[in-house]
Amino acid sequence: MSGALLWPLLPLLLLLLSARDGVRAAQPQAPGYLIAAPSVFRAGVEEVISVTIFNSPREVTVQAQLVAQGEPVVQSQGAILDKGTIKLKVPTGLRGQALLKVWGRGWQAEEGPLFHNQTSVTVDGRGASVFIQTDKPVYRPQHRVLISIFTVSPNLRPVNEKLEAYILDPRGSRMIEWRHLKPFCCGITNMSFPLSDQPVLGEWFIFVEMQGHAYNKSFEVQKYVLPKFELLIDPPRYIQDLDACETGTVRARYTFGKPVAGALMINMTVNGVGYYSHEVGRPVLRTTKILGSRDFDICVRDMIPADVPEHFRGRVSIWAMVTSVDGSQQVAFDDSTPVQRQLVDIRYSKDTRKQFKPGLAYVGKVELSYPDGSPAEGVTVQIKAELTPKDNIYTSEVVSQRGLVGFEIPSIPTSAQHVWLETKVMALNGKPVGAQYLPSYLSLGSWYSPSQCYLQLQPPSHPLQVGEEAYFSVKSTCPCNFTLYYEVAARGNIVLSGQQPAHTTQQRSKRAAPALEKPIRLTHLSETEPPPAPEAEVDVCVTSLHLAVTPSMVPLGRLLVFYVRENGEGVADSLQFAVETFFENQVSVTYSANETQPGEVVDLRIRAARGSCVCVAAVDKSVYLLRSGFRLTPAQVFQELEDYDVSDSFGVSREDGPFWWAGLTAQRRRRSSVFPWPWGITKDSGFAFTETGLVVMTDRVSLNHRQDGGLYTDEAVPAFQPHTGSLVAVAPSRHPPRTEKRKRTFFPETWIWHCLNISDPSGEGTLSVKVPDSITSWVGEAVALSTSQGLGIAEPSLLKTFKPFFVDFMLPALIIRGEQVKIPLSVYNYMGTCAEVYMKLSVPKGIQFVGHPGKRHVTKKMCVAPGEAEPIWVVLSFSDLGLNNITAKALAYGDTNCCRDGRSSKHPEENHADRRVPIGVDHVRRSVMVEAEGVPRAYTYSAFFCPSERVHISTPNKYEFQYVQRPLRLTRFDVAVRAHNDARVALSSGPQDTAGMIEIVLGGHQNTRSWISTSKMGEPVASAHTAKILSWDEFRTFWISWRGGLIQVGHGPEPSNESVIVAWTLPRPPEVQFIGFSTGWGSMGEFRIWRKMEVDESYSEAFTLGVPHGAIPGSERATASIIGDVMGPTLNHLNNLLRLPFGCGEQNMIHFAPNVFVLKYLQKTQQLSPEVERETTDYLVQGYQRQLTYKRQDGSYSAFGERDASGSMWLTAFVLKSFAQARSFIFVDPRELAAAKSWIIQQQQADGSFLAVGRVLNKDIQGGIHGTVPLTAYVVVALLETGTASEEERGSTDKARHFLESAAPLAMDPYSCALTTYALTLLRSPAAPEALRKLRSLAIMRDGVTHWSLSNSWDVDKGTFLSFSDRVSQSVVSAEVEMTAYALLTYTLLGDVAAALPVVKWLSQQRNALGGFSSTQDTCVALQALAEYAILSYAGGINLTVSLASTNLDYQETFELHRTNQKVLQTAAIPSLPTGLFVSAKGDGCCLMQIDVTYNVPDPVAKPAFQLLVSLQEPEAQGRPPPMPASAAEGSRGDWPPADDDDPAADQHHQEYKVMLEVCTRWLHAGSSNMAVLEVPLLSGFRADIESLEQLLLDKHMGMKRYEVAGRRVLFYFDEIPSRCLTCVRFRALRECVVGRTSALPVSVYDYYEPAFEATRFYNVSTHSPLARELCAGPACNEVERAPARGPGWFPGESGPAVAPEEGAAIARCGCDHDCGAQGNPVCGSDGVVYASACRLREAACRQAAPLEPAPPSCCALEQRLPASSSSTYGDDLASVAPGPLQQDVKLNGAGLEVEDSDPEPEGEAEDRVTAGPRPPVSSGNLESSTQSASPFHRWGQTPAPQRHSGRVVGAHRPGLLSPVFVYSPAFQSGGEEGLWMSNTCTLR
């Protein structure tokens, strides 16, 4: 700073004038100035500069300028008298250091500048805040994330600047990016983002960048289900006494607020620090019943060791699980309860100053809190203050009130330099405490003034409110006769500047009087120096300052006051004060009703400042408890505003941090000898300015009077001065707020997310909305932004949707015809009175009530007590296929007599006709899908036809005419042309160029002129200027006529005088026999001329739709669909083009690549509507997201990501190509493309080829030259379609081109040939034409269609590829579709539409019902080729009539196709099959017709490609009595209501019922299959146990890569299924609802790339199973209506035809074959089974995928019966595993091991006998001779026959069951046998 020349003399002057009484504290008489400005300027913000002019009689013009990098960037000026402000608007985009310059000038210009000064300020680029809000904190896969962004300036006004935003997944991959986002209104931007169906689970981040600053917000993606009720744990706030028990509460309430009844299980433990290094304490488990809520004891002493150290700190972890009466479960977790010995935390309050002022009393405050943060009441603390250097000690003990203790050190002597404060807890509620409480310290530094004049502001006693006048008391050690100047800073800027004249200050002053409510005075202890006289403060005068509180001061303001003494000394103080939160824009949101019923319409009323843009959201109330901080709250907004305060610039929060002073290292040596260095720093008036965040320029006022030399220099005080004073010795730990720790599992959905403008003058807006059907509470909230009033946030408002009386019932999603299902209907009565309820259940014709034959309606009467939910049960049997609706209607009448003893009761059915008025009514409809038995099959008949197809000619860029003979009587024709330029037509007498020919040129001279000439390249005889007459993007139509010698050329389809372009008259009519077409001069061309068949303009075809002989009756369905676009079906089924699942990195692309092709096609043909674009880009965004989950760290991709050993070359190329094509539609991170490309190039071989690195799941492009060539071609295509940017990439494609050119002649198979030809054509290789000739020679052409086949012949027996005997139409191997598609891509690349059309027709015939093909790769390539063809051939117009008629005479349909509906898929169901169909079409254009036929077959494939074995194990049945009358079962049912026909099978629905399913499969050909999928459907009413499925993933030996649960099917994905061993999966299924007469279900396995390679096998429960029985327990059961008969030879429970047993040796399971020798001692396993050796134990552990370990021998009993277990097994080699229930027993004795078989006896009656000697070998000849011993599969509960091996232990160990193990000694061969079989249920706990 440059100041006056007086500066050097100032210290001397100050010393002379320091005698306090000698100087009057009046204002200096000489003129001068003091200018204060924020030390940090912010880009885009209007900064305020405060100017004080002393002793100037008139106004001074003050000019301010900001200079950055030597250039002035902004300037401003104003006229100031005494005090005023100037505003400078900082430009955006500025950052770094800048200079602030000021000038003062008088009124007369000749006076020159009065003063000039400058100082440096920091410019922060962040001058606005961004708030991000999402609709929910947690999302499920496939949910849409809704995002609003609010951008505001520090004064909360909207900022309309460009933003950039992106989303990162938990692995840091960029999923989507938005560039150049502009707010749509008032600084608000909205975005949304769809999640894929398999996103990376975990925490995702939204990043928003503005002005170079990034803001973020996170949300979670988890899989969760919507439960019926919510569960909350309400624990104690903290544990008060570690030796006593506290009480916690569990609350279970339905979402509509009513209590849940059920069973409660609680598991508790303590996690903490301080013992056993962070280990968990002992768990405590409790189970009890719950109704709405339940208290439970938390006894910490039971969970932690007795010797807990004093400093122990931990938390109680509580898990609670409630299972409600209807079986639904909820789990909750809580760990918010602290456990610690030290119960009280000490902390000095925010407004406790870190400095004291000599001569004035020091006042401070201590806050005391319990571990949960609540104020600690009644705590006795000792506060001690030690003054140095004189060692005066003051102390006092005081009891806290409301968690606070105030204290005061009486007037501190002027000699004091430091004060050392110590606070310690002495007693809690009067009880002294031990040594576990550590004291808390604070060091106070001294303030220095040469004149010993000090000012001290007193903080207001309460937070201030906007609009009120604030009174600040000011104490002064010098007389109060001064003009008091003040500045108020908030949010980093000056918001108020002013002065209080000397007379006002004096008027308001008074002598310091004792305060009425004084803080506790500390008592003087030490007598080293006598205590200062109590009158020491008598000279202190107290005055006050009055200020108006404005909104700009919220939430924290800083007040700076100063006056200037006559000698120029500035005396100052500053203070931080809080202002209660307040928005200028007052926003409110209210519902028109507080409570409503579902489905009603309510008004949402919004109030805000007029002109506001308001965003409204309504979400389920439970969202607020999920994760704190997801909502935008006033607290968040004002916390952000607080951050503009300069103090945070060092990242130290005003609350918590001790601040490590800048300049520390340089000043180390200056530290005080008594205290460490920080406490040697004294503060002065300059510090008050710095603390307020201001820089000062002045010529008259001295502010910096540092006492101890240069420690407090300008360098040591940075521009950003934090406001925390000296170091705090012990910063107490703070627990996060409790709500953040509360985890919940109930995640509901969003109802309203909408923004609107408030234009009404009243400031009101209304939204009328329909309430969702959920019974819950909805929270409405609103955020508004307006330019005049800024940001406002409404208080949330609540709408409860509730019905006091309602019915609910759930159905299984899917049922198979003939099954019975028991359905619980729950009636909820919350009406406050007992209700007599009549429930009427109605079903359609295809559903029967079991026990009520012939009825369509059943009415039941019941009584439901108030506040209860009562279930009633019905059993339904299903016989009609398709979607069936079931309706329940309930009427409730008030009847207090109905409920006996206040309990609910049921009554027998009554015919209900009541005249009373019901007090409650509800009506619910649910749907259930009934499917046919058997295995679904489908085929599609497709035809692509153009009834009036024109002759199509493609011309190369070569000036040669292609001649076509003129049809008879043709003297004019119209032609559709597509070319860049120079489209030429020749009228000639012969099929070649002739002398007298006439040449017509359209768009010659670079598409500028058209003319007629009388020879080839002749001079024009007539010409016209025709700019841009031709286009390559579309066909343009022209007409040409030569009648009577007048040659005319015009545009449009019909001749007219207006449309003539050019004309010329010949002397005589020309002889025109042939017409030639040509292009040249850089242009290719397409010409469409006259129709092929001028005579017949219609198309007709007849064909038969059939189903195989054995198809299940009623399962046949046929649908016809027609669309006028070759891409049509694909457009309509983009989200599911295949019936196959997609669960790996390659199949996922089926949901990605086709969208790119479709978008490109629609965009190029200008048909892209915003809706389609939005939907399609959504699919792309999801596919991109999903695909990145399969990316590996090296940038490559593989089918299962990091689970695979390496990346896959083939898949990486596929992903690269698809991502590159998607770039023009969605954000694709360039780094992802670069990483994939660089990985691919690294793998290239020296000869230019690419080898198949990693797995190629489709083996068609693998192996030998046939593998390397197509793969290299494939990779090159991907690199070319991505674009080669670098030299390295170009070099790589050149090397690959040389390799392909040399290898092309060797590639003889059509697959390699097609792919190589396409690659060479793309590369523009000279070898391409030869490759194309070769490809054409391999084509199969017949009936106007062209394709390529693996077998090179149309008539070859497809049996080699196919395994379906029941397919009606020929199925095609997917590789054929793929190679044909590559040929089509080549034709479209060359622009040869004429050659392409027959290929398109063939491909169209191969499509499935959904518009895809048979697998992923063929679908992606074929759709790319069809899209390219569609772009090339797009004509625009269509006008077709298509008629369909059936020979059954029950169906006739006419479809009209025209321009408006050509994209619409028109469908119609064909009523009966089999039938013949006749199709005829007439008109212009082409259309695609598809007829999709589906049906079910009872028997699996005739020629299976896999061996398939299925085994089902059910729980052991307790005897199998015949169905008995309900009364007989009464005794076993406890207090359940009496049984009758209303509750059939009541014994079943309270039992947990689990089944175990095991499926094994093996490839039946050499080697192994491609990637395979195993589909296992579950029995109706069952769901898969996810835990057991997860266990399968842990088994490293199994080739299973992932599983997926899709409805009731479980899909397992395998890299491959080998032929050498069995691949097995085993998992549990749990019953969700009671089902009877279950149907057999087909388990299938198929090759993903050739789904025709498959096998199917049925399984069902055993005939004794409760699931196979009728669900009726009453006398009416005899009258149950039966389901109609099934297909021929089909019976319930039948397993379906068996596959012929395979010959061969034993087949082991994959991965679990250990080479266990005969040596080794028997080992007892942890499952209670004795194994022959440790090796056998490991083998069993592998097979079970269970952690089996050796256990003490005592855990395996010496003798035990084998339990009976109901089990069913399906498989070719299971039928005759053992001749009967073979029983074996075991004895362990000193002599050896012996085994004895008992003879087969009736089940359950066999007694085992044990002998003590050797016995003859088991006769098992019948097993030896069959394949059965080859199987590892055996009927559970029966003993498998042993294989004979010398000295080996063999025998199957069934995972998880009681299992036989055999030991055979070498003596076996000589007839002697020693063996062991042992089983036990003893397990290690």
Disulfide bonds with the S-S distance in Angstrom:
Cys185-Cys613 1.95
Cys245-Cys299 1.94
Cys453-Cys478 1.79
Cys480-Cys541 1.54
Cys615-Cys755 2.04
Cys834-Cys899 1.97
Cys863-Cys898 1.41
Cys946-Cys1486 1.98
Cys1560-Cys1624 1.96
Cys1621-Cys1710 1.97
Cys1672-Cys1677 2.41
Cys1712-Cys1742 1.94
Cys1716-Cys1735 1.81
Cys1724-Cys1756 1.97
Cys1755-Cys1882 2.35
